[in-house]
């Protein structure tokens, strides 16, 4: 009798994903938008479309982002609907003439190197994305690979 209940319980425990444990932190109010995590507060990143101004250079209006963090290795949270969190890359912007810009090489990669990210599944379609290296003060964007969609923030 005990084995009839014990075996299914053991099977369920072995094959339940680790993220199935209840996540009790803050949840994003909108899907497919990255939020900076500051304790229990979520700060939306500045969502924009990078514009191809000349050749391989892409720009975003404004010299600085409205989303700011003092945390040198920022943590983001995202409720994924259409956006694949594994495709997100982190790049630093250069500020020039009142706008932020980055350059994409002919091989499709932005100038410089993408900074390291770690993606962790927290719950169904809920992901934690964190910088896996210390960021210097400046302007940054997270972007899905191959997209002009950017999620901007300032590190100060």
Buried (B, 14 or more C-beta within 10 A) or exposed (E): EEEEEEEEEEEEEEEEEEBEEEBEEBEBEEEBBBBBBBEEEBBBBBBBEBEEEEEBBBBBEBBBBEBBBEBEEBBBBBBBEEBEBEEBBBBBBBEEEEBBBBBBEEEEBBBEEBBEBEBBBBBEBBBBBBBEEEBEEBBBBBBBEEEBBBBBBBBE
